[in-house]
Amino acid sequence: MIVIACAVIGFALGWVRAGRIGGDQKDRVQWALAHMLALGLLGLFATLIIARMA
Protein backbone atom coordinates (compact mmCIF):
# COMPACT_ATOMS: atom_id res chain seq x y z
CA MET A 1 0.00 0.00 0.00
CA ILE A 2 2.90 2.35 0.63
CA VAL A 3 4.07 1.94 -2.96
CA ILE A 4 0.66 2.79 -4.39
CA ALA A 5 0.26 5.81 -2.12
CA CYS A 6 3.71 7.11 -3.02
CA ALA A 7 3.05 6.59 -6.73
CA VAL A 8 -0.23 8.51 -6.59
CA ILE A 9 1.34 11.33 -4.59
CA GLY A 10 4.25 11.44 -7.03
CA PHE A 11 1.92 11.65 -10.01
CA ALA A 12 -0.02 14.52 -8.45
CA LEU A 13 3.15 16.31 -7.42
CA GLY A 14 4.63 16.08 -10.91
CA TRP A 15 1.39 17.23 -12.52
CA VAL A 16 1.22 20.30 -10.29
CA ARG A 17 4.91 21.17 -10.68
CA ALA A 18 4.68 21.03 -14.48
CA GLY A 19 1.58 23.21 -14.38
CA ARG A 20 3.33 25.83 -12.29
CA ILE A 21 6.09 26.27 -14.87
CA GLY A 22 3.58 26.60 -17.69
CA GLY A 23 3.78 23.12 -19.19
CA ASP A 24 1.21 21.86 -21.63
CA GLN A 25 -0.57 18.49 -21.43
CA LYS A 26 2.41 16.45 -22.67
CA ASP A 27 4.79 18.16 -20.26
CA ARG A 28 2.46 17.50 -17.35
CA VAL A 29 2.16 13.81 -18.21
CA GLN A 30 5.93 13.43 -18.57
CA TRP A 31 6.66 15.17 -15.27
CA ALA A 32 3.88 13.24 -13.54
CA LEU A 33 5.18 9.87 -14.73
CA ALA A 34 8.77 10.73 -13.79
CA HIS A 35 7.73 11.76 -10.30
CA MET A 36 5.48 8.73 -9.98
CA LEU A 37 8.36 6.43 -10.87
CA ALA A 38 10.76 8.10 -8.45
CA LEU A 39 8.40 8.16 -5.49
CA GLY A 40 7.14 4.68 -6.31
CA LEU A 41 10.69 3.37 -6.02
CA LEU A 42 11.17 5.19 -2.73
CA GLY A 43 7.93 3.64 -1.50
CA LEU A 44 9.13 0.21 -2.58
CA PHE A 45 12.37 0.58 -0.64
CA ALA A 46 10.46 1.88 2.38
CA THR A 47 8.18 -1.16 2.22
CA LEU A 48 11.16 -3.51 2.03
CA ILE A 49 12.88 -1.86 4.98
CA ILE A 50 9.72 -1.98 7.07
CA ALA A 51 9.16 -5.64 6.18
CA ARG A 52 12.75 -6.53 7.14
CA MET A 53 12.42 -4.80 10.50
CA ALA A 54 9.21 -6.60 11.44
MOPAC internal coordinates of N, CA, C and O (Angstrom, degrees):
PM7 1SCF
backbone

  N    0.0000 0     0.00 0     0.00 0    0    0    0
  C    1.4532 1     0.00 0     0.00 0    1    0    0
  C    1.5271 1   111.65 1     0.00 0    2    1    0
  O    1.2310 1   120.41 1   149.11 1    3    2    1
  N    1.3169 1   116.83 1   -30.89 1    3    2    1
  C    1.4598 1   119.77 1   179.34 1    5    3    2
  C    1.5223 1   110.07 1   -64.65 1    6    5    3
  O    1.2310 1   120.35 1   141.30 1    7    6    5
  N    1.3163 1   116.94 1   -38.70 1    7    6    5
  C    1.4665 1   120.86 1  -179.04 1    9    7    6
  C    1.5229 1   110.42 1   -64.13 1   10    9    7
  O    1.2310 1   120.29 1   135.63 1   11   10    9
  N    1.3105 1   117.04 1   -44.37 1   11   10    9
  C    1.4663 1   120.78 1  -179.32 1   13   11   10
  C    1.5184 1   110.60 1   -65.26 1   14   13   11
  O    1.2310 1   120.47 1   136.43 1   15   14   13
  N    1.3255 1   116.70 1   -43.57 1   15   14   13
  C    1.4655 1   120.19 1   179.48 1   17   15   14
  C    1.5234 1   110.96 1   -62.61 1   18   17   15
  O    1.2310 1   120.38 1   135.84 1   19   18   17
  N    1.3153 1   116.88 1   -44.16 1   19   18   17
  C    1.4685 1   120.21 1   178.70 1   21   19   18
  C    1.5208 1   111.39 1   -64.16 1   22   21   19
  O    1.2310 1   120.11 1   141.20 1   23   22   21
  N    1.3116 1   117.39 1   -38.80 1   23   22   21
  C    1.4646 1   120.72 1   179.90 1   25   23   22
  C    1.5290 1   110.84 1   -65.21 1   26   25   23
  O    1.2310 1   120.45 1   137.24 1   27   26   25
  N    1.3145 1   116.75 1   -42.76 1   27   26   25
  C    1.4705 1   120.48 1   179.67 1   29   27   26
  C    1.5279 1   110.44 1   -66.32 1   30   29   27
  O    1.2310 1   120.56 1   136.72 1   31   30   29
  N    1.3254 1   116.54 1   -43.28 1   31   30   29
  C    1.4615 1   120.17 1   177.61 1   33   31   30
  C    1.5252 1   110.25 1   -63.03 1   34   33   31
  O    1.2310 1   120.17 1   138.25 1   35   34   33
  N    1.3213 1   117.28 1   -41.75 1   35   34   33
  C    1.4581 1   120.98 1   178.36 1   37   35   34
  C    1.5122 1   112.29 1   -62.00 1   38   37   35
  O    1.2310 1   120.46 1   138.50 1   39   38   37
  N    1.3288 1   116.72 1   -41.50 1   39   38   37
  C    1.4598 1   120.38 1   178.82 1   41   39   38
  C    1.5252 1   110.25 1   -61.83 1   42   41   39
  O    1.2310 1   120.78 1   132.96 1   43   42   41
  N    1.3230 1   116.12 1   -47.04 1   43   42   41
  C    1.4609 1   120.12 1  -179.52 1   45   43   42
  C    1.5222 1   111.44 1   -64.09 1   46   45   43
  O    1.2310 1   120.66 1   138.50 1   47   46   45
  N    1.3161 1   116.34 1   -41.50 1   47   46   45
  C    1.4558 1   120.72 1  -179.94 1   49   47   46
  C    1.5284 1   111.19 1   -63.13 1   50   49   47
  O    1.2310 1   120.17 1   135.48 1   51   50   49
  N    1.3116 1   117.28 1   -44.52 1   51   50   49
  C    1.4616 1   120.83 1   178.05 1   53   51   50
  C    1.5106 1   112.53 1   -64.69 1   54   53   51
  O    1.2310 1   120.44 1   140.91 1   55   54   53
  N    1.3150 1   116.76 1   -39.09 1   55   54   53
  C    1.4696 1   121.42 1   179.60 1   57   55   54
  C    1.5267 1   110.16 1   -62.58 1   58   57   55
  O    1.2310 1   120.85 1   134.92 1   59   58   57
  N    1.3276 1   115.97 1   -45.08 1   59   58   57
  C    1.4632 1   120.53 1  -178.86 1   61   59   58
  C    1.5253 1   110.68 1   -68.54 1   62   61   59
  O    1.2310 1   119.93 1   137.15 1   63   62   61
  N    1.3147 1   117.75 1   -42.85 1   63   62   61
  C    1.4711 1   120.34 1  -178.97 1   65   63   62
  C    1.5170 1   111.52 1   -62.58 1   66   65   63
  O    1.2310 1   120.25 1   139.77 1   67   66   65
  N    1.3326 1   117.14 1   -40.23 1   67   66   65
  C    1.4656 1   119.69 1   178.65 1   69   67   66
  C    1.5234 1   110.76 1   -67.72 1   70   69   67
  O    1.2310 1   120.52 1   144.72 1   71   70   69
  N    1.3186 1   116.62 1   -35.28 1   71   70   69
  C    1.4577 1   119.82 1   178.02 1   73   71   70
  C    1.5162 1   112.50 1   -66.57 1   74   73   71
  O    1.2310 1   120.59 1   144.68 1   75   74   73
  N    1.3132 1   116.49 1   -35.32 1   75   74   73
  C    1.4619 1   120.25 1  -179.34 1   77   75   74
  C    1.5240 1   112.51 1   -66.94 1   78   77   75
  O    1.2310 1   120.21 1   149.37 1   79   78   77
  N    1.3277 1   117.20 1   -30.63 1   79   78   77
  C    1.4678 1   119.18 1  -179.92 1   81   79   78
  C    1.5273 1   111.66 1   -92.75 1   82   81   79
  O    1.2310 1   120.38 1  -172.39 1   83   82   81
  N    1.3226 1   116.88 1     7.61 1   83   82   81
  C    1.4588 1   120.47 1   173.81 1   85   83   82
  C    1.5147 1   114.50 1    87.20 1   86   85   83
  O    1.2310 1   120.00 1  -155.09 1   87   86   85
  N    1.3204 1   117.61 1    24.91 1   87   86   85
  C    1.4570 1   120.45 1  -179.35 1   89   87   86
  C    1.5156 1   112.52 1   -75.20 1   90   89   87
  O    1.2310 1   121.46 1   -30.48 1   91   90   89
  N    1.3351 1   114.80 1   149.52 1   91   90   89
  C    1.4620 1   118.72 1   176.34 1   93   91   90
  C    1.5388 1   109.30 1   -84.69 1   94   93   91
  O    1.2310 1   120.72 1    10.78 1   95   94   93
  N    1.3178 1   116.23 1  -169.22 1   95   94   93
  C    1.4686 1   121.37 1  -175.24 1   97   95   94
  C    1.5369 1   112.30 1   -59.06 1   98   97   95
  O    1.2310 1   120.16 1   136.13 1   99   98   97
  N    1.3208 1   117.30 1   -43.87 1   99   98   97
  C    1.4670 1   120.63 1  -178.68 1  101   99   98
  C    1.5314 1   111.43 1   -66.70 1  102  101   99
  O    1.2310 1   120.46 1   141.01 1  103  102  101
  N    1.3211 1   116.73 1   -38.99 1  103  102  101
  C    1.4589 1   120.42 1   177.33 1  105  103  102
  C    1.5213 1   110.90 1   -63.51 1  106  105  103
  O    1.2310 1   120.90 1   137.10 1  107  106  105
  N    1.3186 1   115.88 1   -42.90 1  107  106  105
  C    1.4650 1   120.08 1  -179.63 1  109  107  106
  C    1.5259 1   111.57 1   -62.99 1  110  109  107
  O    1.2310 1   120.47 1   138.32 1  111  110  109
  N    1.3177 1   116.71 1   -41.68 1  111  110  109
  C    1.4617 1   119.89 1   179.32 1  113  111  110
  C    1.5220 1   110.28 1   -65.82 1  114  113  111
  O    1.2310 1   119.93 1   137.03 1  115  114  113
  N    1.3224 1   117.75 1   -42.97 1  115  114  113
  C    1.4575 1   120.92 1  -179.71 1  117  115  114
  C    1.5246 1   111.18 1   -63.38 1  118  117  115
  O    1.2310 1   120.13 1   133.29 1  119  118  117
  N    1.3152 1   117.36 1   -46.71 1  119  118  117
  C    1.4601 1   120.72 1   178.96 1  121  119  118
  C    1.5242 1   110.39 1   -63.81 1  122  121  119
  O    1.2310 1   120.65 1   138.55 1  123  122  121
  N    1.3344 1   116.36 1   -41.45 1  123  122  121
  C    1.4539 1   120.30 1  -178.58 1  125  123  122
  C    1.5285 1   110.99 1   -63.37 1  126  125  123
  O    1.2310 1   119.98 1   136.39 1  127  126  125
  N    1.3157 1   117.65 1   -43.61 1  127  126  125
  C    1.4629 1   120.28 1   179.68 1  129  127  126
  C    1.5246 1   112.05 1   -68.02 1  130  129  127
  O    1.2310 1   120.25 1   142.99 1  131  130  129
  N    1.3189 1   117.13 1   -37.01 1  131  130  129
  C    1.4690 1   119.95 1   177.80 1  133  131  130
  C    1.5250 1   111.01 1   -65.20 1  134  133  131
  O    1.2310 1   120.63 1   136.00 1  135  134  133
  N    1.3211 1   116.40 1   -44.00 1  135  134  133
  C    1.4630 1   119.70 1   178.22 1  137  135  134
  C    1.5296 1   111.18 1   -67.63 1  138  137  135
  O    1.2310 1   120.77 1   142.34 1  139  138  137
  N    1.3238 1   116.13 1   -37.66 1  139  138  137
  C    1.4590 1   119.71 1   178.66 1  141  139  138
  C    1.5260 1   110.52 1   -62.44 1  142  141  139
  O    1.2310 1   120.15 1   137.41 1  143  142  141
  N    1.3064 1   117.31 1   -42.59 1  143  142  141
  C    1.4611 1   121.50 1   178.99 1  145  143  142
  C    1.5288 1   111.03 1   -63.69 1  146  145  143
  O    1.2310 1   120.73 1   133.66 1  147  146  145
  N    1.3228 1   116.21 1   -46.34 1  147  146  145
  C    1.4655 1   120.04 1  -178.18 1  149  147  146
  C    1.5234 1   111.61 1   -63.84 1  150  149  147
  O    1.2310 1   120.08 1   130.72 1  151  150  149
  N    1.3116 1   117.46 1   -49.28 1  151  150  149
  C    1.4600 1   119.30 1  -178.78 1  153  151  150
  C    1.5250 1   111.70 1   -72.19 1  154  153  151
  O    1.2310 1   120.06 1   150.88 1  155  154  153
  N    1.3156 1   117.49 1   -29.12 1  155  154  153
  C    1.4629 1   120.13 1   174.81 1  157  155  154
  C    1.5210 1   111.31 1   -63.49 1  158  157  155
  O    1.2310 1   120.54 1   138.86 1  159  158  157
  N    1.3324 1   116.58 1   -41.14 1  159  158  157
  C    1.4635 1   119.87 1   176.60 1  161  159  158
  C    1.5234 1   111.68 1   -65.69 1  162  161  159
  O    1.2310 1   120.39 1   139.50 1  163  162  161
  N    1.3209 1   116.85 1   -40.50 1  163  162  161
  C    1.4649 1   119.58 1   176.46 1  165  163  162
  C    1.5252 1   110.80 1   -62.55 1  166  165  163
  O    1.2310 1   120.46 1   140.18 1  167  166  165
  N    1.3155 1   116.73 1   -39.82 1  167  166  165
  C    1.4591 1   120.65 1   176.68 1  169  167  166
  C    1.5193 1   112.41 1   -64.97 1  170  169  167
  O    1.2310 1   120.62 1   143.10 1  171  170  169
  N    1.3197 1   116.43 1   -36.90 1  171  170  169
  C    1.4592 1   120.70 1   177.19 1  173  171  170
  C    1.5210 1   110.80 1   -63.17 1  174  173  171
  O    1.2310 1   120.66 1   132.78 1  175  174  173
  N    1.3311 1   116.33 1   -47.22 1  175  174  173
  C    1.4592 1   119.72 1   178.87 1  177  175  174
  C    1.5265 1   111.32 1   -64.23 1  178  177  175
  O    1.2310 1   120.16 1   141.80 1  179  178  177
  N    1.3205 1   117.31 1   -38.20 1  179  178  177
  C    1.4642 1   120.43 1   177.36 1  181  179  178
  C    1.5251 1   110.39 1   -62.78 1  182  181  179
  O    1.2310 1   120.52 1   138.72 1  183  182  181
  N    1.3295 1   116.60 1   -41.28 1  183  182  181
  C    1.4597 1   120.75 1   178.40 1  185  183  182
  C    1.5268 1   110.97 1   -63.48 1  186  185  183
  O    1.2310 1   120.28 1   137.38 1  187  186  185
  N    1.3202 1   117.07 1   -42.62 1  187  186  185
  C    1.4622 1   120.58 1   178.95 1  189  187  186
  C    1.5209 1   111.62 1   -64.27 1  190  189  187
  O    1.2310 1   120.27 1   138.26 1  191  190  189
  N    1.3104 1   117.09 1   -41.74 1  191  190  189
  C    1.4663 1   120.30 1   179.30 1  193  191  190
  C    1.5224 1   110.79 1   -65.11 1  194  193  191
  O    1.2310 1   120.57 1   136.60 1  195  194  193
  N    1.3177 1   116.52 1   -43.40 1  195  194  193
  C    1.4640 1   120.21 1   178.65 1  197  195  194
  C    1.5198 1   110.84 1   -63.83 1  198  197  195
  O    1.2310 1   119.82 1   139.71 1  199  198  197
  N    1.3118 1   117.96 1   -40.29 1  199  198  197
  C    1.4615 1   121.66 1   179.87 1  201  199  198
  C    1.5309 1   111.28 1   -66.37 1  202  201  199
  O    1.2310 1   120.63 1   143.68 1  203  202  201
  N    1.3224 1   116.40 1   -36.32 1  203  202  201
  C    1.4809 1   119.81 1   179.29 1  205  203  202
  C    1.5219 1   111.64 1   -70.22 1  206  205  203
  O    1.2310 1   120.45 1   147.73 1  207  206  205
  N    1.3172 1   116.74 1   -32.27 1  207  206  205
  C    1.4588 1   120.81 1  -178.38 1  209  207  206
  C    1.5304 1   112.50 1   -76.33 1  210  209  207
  O    1.2310 1   120.58 1   155.56 1  211  210  209
  N    1.3082 1   116.50 1   -24.44 1  211  210  209
  C    1.4706 1   119.90 1  -176.18 1  213  211  210
  C    1.5042 1   112.34 1   -80.61 1  214  213  211
  O    1.2310 1   120.10 1   180.00 1  215  214  213

